[in-house]
Amino acid sequence: MRNLTVILLALLCVSCFLITDWNIELWEQKIENSNYSICKFDAWGGRDSHVSGMKLINSAEGFKQSDVMSGHQISYLTSIPSKHKIDGVFRNRIGAREKPFPKIKNAKINIKSYEDFNTVNTKCLYKGYQFKSFKENRNSIIFYSNESVFVDGKDYDEISIPKGNIYIMTDKTNAIVKRITCEEVKFVKDSVTGEVRVCIDTKYFDPINEIKLSEFTDYGIYKPVK
């Protein structure tokens, strides 16, 4: 009887991930002059199953339903990816099922694993702003006239965000920008163990005036795929 119970429980756990129809939210960052893209995905299936991750794909083939269960070992980029190199970090998680990041011909892949820095620190905070205008250059996006959405927040005339982990959210038409979320990787040294860990400094920007998705380039930015 005990063996039967164990088998039934195992089958139940496995069945949660035997889903053939996922509801997927997807962002794609195209790698310049390359056939590859890096995708960030959030997928929901039956029995409240939720899977999220990152995956390198062939841009021409696109992201498929089966890709949900075969993400790659990368959590964030640490520089803008190119056909010559991809630098990033992978946040270690117990029982992570991600596959090793694949090799690309003539490209140097540098993905390092780190544990999370869980203690609250001033390097990694969560902030939100409303902004009036922006300027995009090769390496960053600069937001102007930033008003904090938090009561105790501080306003800034100008905030510059490095490209790499910038995600654009749009309306249902996928034409009008509703929010821009920026995640910057910070490396923190544990004062007790001396071990270097990672934390993520997160800022989001909501436009006051209408901005179209087409006003942004594909370089160094994750755009939604609808």
Sequence and secondary structure as in RCSB ss.txt:
>XXXX:A:sequence
MRNLTVILLALLCVSCFLITDWNIELWEQKIENSNYSICKFDAWGGRDSHVSGMKLINSAEGFKQSDVMSGHQIS
YLTSIPSKHKIDGVFRNRIGAREKPFPKIKNAKINIKSYEDFNTVNTKCLYKGYQFKSFKENRNSIIFYSNESVF
VDGKDYDEISIPKGNIYIMTDKTNAIVKRITCEEVKFVKDSVTGEVRVCIDTKYFDPINEIKLSEFTDYGIYKPV
K
>XXXX:A:secstr
 HHHHHHHHHHHHHHTT  S  EEEEEEEE BTSSEEEEEEEEE GGG EEEEEEEEETTT   GGGGG  BS S
EESS  BSSEEEEEEE  TT   B     TT EEEEEEE B  S BTTB EEEEEESEEEE SSEEEEEEEEESS
TT   EEEEEEETTSEEEEE TTS BEEEEEEEEEEEEE TTT  EEEEEEEEEEEESS  BGGGS STT BEEE
 
